[in-house]
Amino acid sequence: MASAAPATQDVTIDESDQNWPSLKKRIKSHYDYCSVYYNSLWGEHIHHGYWSAENQNITKEAAQIQLIELLLSRAGLQDGSRVLDVGCGLGGTSRYLAKNYGCDVTGITISSEQVKMATQMSKDILANDDLKTGESNAGKVKFLELDAEKMGDYFANAGDPGFDAVWITEALSHFPNKKLFFENAMAEIRRRGVKDGKLVLTDWFKNEGLSDQVFESDIKPIEHGMLLPPLCTQSDYVTFAKEAGFKVAAEPLDISNEVAKTWDISIGLVASPSLWALAFSQGKDLVAFLRAFAAMRRAYRNGTFRYAVMVFEGT
């Protein structure tokens, strides 16, 4: 795959990544610029697919839906729940929960372009009668441009009644202050006044006990290319959740092997020389992002990079 050769080049780590306000701006710029390409290459669900042992030959679109369904089965989320979809992307999960489970979903993202796209895509679906907003058997969706680290103050000041569930898929790894997210999620559930409110999440993790050498070779290029603060381990998230007052509702489920195919497919999708030319024209962040695809696949194969599903319950 000659066109993907730049992915094997060395990555220079930019120490300015430690400037968190600057990193947030770069993340917003990335999603504002790239979301249209995400949609064209990957579809409305810009997250991993899940290929279980009995479903190895399904399409990437079907595998993405399977990941959502896995989360639902682990969480036991009730139909008609009020859900906060944090880092909602193009709104694919929000629409799926509303259409198929009657949920009332608020999606938030740091990207103004994603809000526009998610809103328009939802309107297009409404026009085709696929999502009957307001009917008794279907939910509602709305999308807000909001820094998730400010969601606690935002919803409290807006007089929002809170949420039965906070849902976050592959977004928390972008947050500099992850402990604050767990605290805010608990505040939303407590304001709703439900005893069994859920925090449902999937994310990327570094494996436990990595040597400095392995971290530098396998994990650092991912952090740099994907615009991530330092990655956590799975046990870190469990600790943060418990400190915020959550209890473990379903033991963390590592599905790294079942989602790793995502990156085999992704590398093929970005192999176009024209896409690489576009990346080089836009600057180092987009080039590092594309190069990180190979790093993701390598780290999955090495077992140094992990993916897990977690469900916590409010108290």
C-alpha positions in Angstrom: 0.0 0.0 0.0 2.5 2.6 -1.2 0.2 5.6 -0.8 0.1 4.9 3.0 3.9 4.9 3.3 4.0 8.2 5.3 2.4 6.4 8.2 5.6 4.6 8.9 7.7 7.7 9.3 8.9 8.9 12.7 6.6 11.3 14.6 8.1 14.3 16.3 6.3 14.9 19.6 5.2 18.5 20.1 5.6 19.4 23.8 3.1 22.3 23.3 0.4 19.5 23.6 0.8 20.0 27.3 -0.9 23.4 26.9 -4.5 22.2 27.5 -6.4 25.3 26.3 -4.3 25.2 23.1 -5.0 21.5 22.7 -8.7 22.0 23.0 -8.6 24.6 20.2 -6.7 22.2 18.0 -9.3 19.5 18.8 -12.2 21.8 17.9 -10.4 22.9 14.7 -9.7 19.3 13.8 -13.4 18.2 14.1 -14.7 21.4 12.5 -12.5 20.8 9.4 -12.5 16.9 9.3 -16.1 16.0 10.2 -17.2 16.1 6.6 -14.5 13.7 5.7 -15.3 11.4 8.6 -18.9 11.3 7.3 -17.8 10.4 3.7 -15.3 7.8 4.8 -16.9 6.3 7.9 -20.5 7.3 8.0 -22.7 8.9 10.6 -21.2 6.7 13.4 -17.6 7.9 13.8 -16.6 5.3 16.4 -15.2 1.7 16.4 -17.1 -1.2 15.1 -17.6 -4.4 17.1 -17.0 -7.8 15.4 -18.0 -10.5 17.8 -16.9 -14.1 17.2 -20.2 -15.0 15.5 -20.3 -11.8 13.4 -16.9 -11.6 11.8 -18.1 -10.9 8.3 -20.5 -8.0 8.9 -19.9 -4.6 7.4 -18.3 -1.7 9.3 -21.7 0.0 9.5 -23.3 -3.1 11.0 -20.3 -3.5 13.4 -20.8 0.1 14.6 -24.4 -0.6 15.4 -23.3 -3.8 17.2 -21.1 -1.7 19.4 -24.1 0.5 20.4 -26.2 -2.6 21.1 -23.4 -4.1 23.2 -23.4 -0.9 25.3 -27.2 -1.1 25.6 -27.2 -4.7 26.7 -24.5 -4.0 29.3 -26.2 -0.9 30.6 -29.8 -2.1 30.7 -30.9 1.3 29.6 -34.7 1.7 29.7 -36.7 2.8 26.7 -37.7 6.4 26.9 -34.7 7.4 29.0 -33.4 11.0 29.0 -29.8 10.7 27.7 -26.9 13.1 27.5 -24.6 12.0 24.6 -21.3 13.6 25.4 -19.0 14.0 22.4 -21.9 13.2 20.1 -20.0 13.6 16.8 -22.5 13.6 13.9 -25.3 12.5 16.1 -25.5 8.9 14.9 -25.9 7.3 18.4 -28.3 10.0 19.5 -30.6 9.3 16.5 -30.3 5.6 17.0 -31.3 5.8 20.7 -34.2 8.1 19.8 -35.5 6.1 16.8 -35.1 2.6 18.2 -35.6 3.1 22.0 -37.7 6.3 22.3 -35.0 8.2 24.2 -34.9 11.9 24.6 -31.3 12.7 23.7 -29.2 15.8 24.0 -25.9 15.6 22.1 -23.0 17.9 23.0 -19.8 18.5 21.1 -17.0 21.0 21.1 -17.4 21.4 17.3 -19.8 23.9 15.8 -19.5 22.1 12.4 -20.6 18.8 14.0 -23.6 20.5 15.6 -24.6 21.9 12.1 -24.1 18.5 10.4 -25.8 16.5 13.2 -28.8 18.8 13.2 -29.1 18.8 9.4 -28.7 15.0 9.2 -31.5 14.6 11.8 -33.8 16.9 9.8 -33.1 14.9 6.7 -34.1 11.7 8.5 -37.3 13.4 9.8 -38.2 14.4 6.3 -37.9 10.7 5.3 -40.1 9.7 8.2 -37.4 7.6 9.8 -37.4 9.4 13.1 -40.8 10.6 14.3 -39.8 13.2 16.9 -42.5 13.9 19.3 -44.5 10.7 18.8 -45.1 8.3 21.7 -42.9 5.6 20.3 -40.0 7.8 19.3 -37.7 10.2 21.1 -36.3 13.6 20.4 -32.8 14.7 19.5 -31.1 18.1 19.9 -27.5 19.1 19.6 -25.5 21.8 21.4 -22.0 23.2 21.0 -20.6 22.8 24.5 -17.2 22.0 26.0 -18.0 18.9 28.0 -15.8 20.1 30.9 -18.3 23.0 31.3 -21.4 20.9 31.1 -22.0 20.8 34.9 -22.4 24.6 35.2 -24.2 24.9 31.9 -27.0 22.4 32.6 -27.4 23.5 36.3 -27.7 27.2 35.2 -30.1 26.3 32.5 -32.4 24.7 35.0 -32.2 21.4 33.2 -33.8 18.4 35.0 -30.9 16.1 34.6 -30.5 12.9 32.7 -31.2 9.2 33.3 -28.0 8.3 31.6 -24.8 9.9 30.5 -23.4 8.2 27.3 -19.9 8.8 26.1 -18.2 6.9 23.2 -14.5 7.4 22.6 -14.5 11.1 23.6 -13.3 11.1 27.2 -9.7 10.3 26.1 -9.7 13.9 24.7 -10.5 15.5 28.0 -7.6 17.0 30.1 -9.6 16.8 33.3 -11.2 13.4 33.3 -12.0 13.4 37.1 -14.2 16.5 36.5 -16.1 14.7 33.8 -17.1 11.9 36.2 -18.1 14.5 38.8 -20.3 16.3 36.3 -21.8 13.1 35.1 -22.8 12.2 38.6 -24.3 15.7 39.1 -26.5 15.2 36.0 -27.8 11.9 37.3 -28.4 13.1 40.8 -30.3 16.2 39.6 -32.6 13.8 37.7 -33.4 12.2 41.0 -33.1 8.6 39.8 -31.4 5.9 41.9 -30.2 3.8 39.1 -29.0 6.4 36.6 -26.2 5.1 34.4 -22.9 6.3 33.0 -22.2 4.3 29.9 -18.8 4.7 28.2 -16.3 3.2 25.8 -12.8 4.5 25.4 -9.2 3.9 24.4 -6.7 3.0 27.1 -3.0 2.3 27.5 -2.3 -1.1 29.0 -1.1 -1.5 32.6 2.6 -1.6 33.4 4.1 -0.4 30.2 7.8 0.2 30.1 9.1 3.7 29.2 10.4 2.3 25.9 7.1 0.7 25.0 5.2 3.8 25.9 7.3 5.9 23.7 7.1 3.6 20.7 3.5 2.5 20.9 1.4 5.0 22.9 3.1 8.4 22.5 2.5 8.5 18.7 -1.2 7.8 19.3 -1.5 10.6 21.9 0.2 13.0 19.6 -1.6 12.1 16.4 -5.1 11.8 18.0 -4.7 15.0 20.0 -4.9 13.3 23.3 -3.8 14.3 26.8 -2.0 11.4 28.5 -4.0 8.2 28.1 -5.3 6.5 31.2 -5.6 2.8 32.1 -8.9 1.1 32.6 -8.3 1.0 36.3 -7.9 4.8 36.4 -11.4 5.3 35.1 -12.8 2.9 37.7 -11.1 4.9 40.4 -12.3 8.2 39.0 -15.9 6.9 38.9 -15.9 5.6 42.4 -14.4 8.8 43.7 -17.2 10.7 42.1 -19.8 8.5 43.8 -20.5 5.9 41.2 -20.6 2.1 41.7 -19.7 -0.4 39.1 -22.9 -1.6 37.4 -21.2 -4.0 35.0 -17.5 -5.1 35.2 -15.4 -3.4 32.6 -15.3 -5.5 29.4 -12.2 -5.4 27.3 -13.1 -5.9 23.7 -9.8 -4.8 22.1 -9.7 -7.9 19.9 -13.2 -7.4 18.7 -12.8 -3.8 17.7 -9.2 -3.9 16.3 -10.5 -4.6 12.8 -11.6 -0.9 12.7 -8.0 0.1 12.0 -7.4 -2.4 9.3 -10.4 -0.9 7.5 -9.5 2.7 8.4 -6.0 2.5 6.9 -7.5 1.3 3.7 -10.0 4.2 3.7 -7.2 6.8 4.1 -4.8 5.3 1.6 -5.7 7.8 -1.2 -2.7 10.0 -2.3 -5.1 12.9 -2.7 -6.1 12.7 1.0 -2.5 12.7 2.1 -1.8 15.7 -0.2 -4.7 17.5 1.5 -3.3 16.6 4.9 0.1 18.0 4.1 -1.5 21.2 2.8 -3.3 21.7 6.0 -0.4 21.3 8.4 1.2 19.0 11.0 -1.9 18.1 13.0 -3.7 16.4 10.1 -0.6 14.7 8.9 0.1 13.3 12.4 -3.5 12.2 12.7 -3.3 10.1 9.5 0.1 8.7 10.6 -1.4 7.6 13.9 -3.7 5.1 12.1 -0.8 2.8 11.7 0.3 3.4 15.3 -3.2 2.4 16.5 -3.1 -0.8 14.5 0.4 -1.7 15.7 -0.4 -1.0 19.3 -3.6 -3.1 19.2 -1.6 -6.0 17.8 1.1 -5.5 20.4 -1.5 -5.5 23.2 -0.3 -2.2 24.5 -3.4 -0.2 23.5 -6.8 -1.4 24.8 -10.5 -0.7 24.3 -13.1 -1.3 26.9 -16.8 -0.9 27.7 -17.8 0.4 31.1 -21.1 0.9 32.9 -21.4 2.8 36.2 -24.5 3.4 38.3 -25.3 6.5 40.3 -25.7 6.4 44.1 
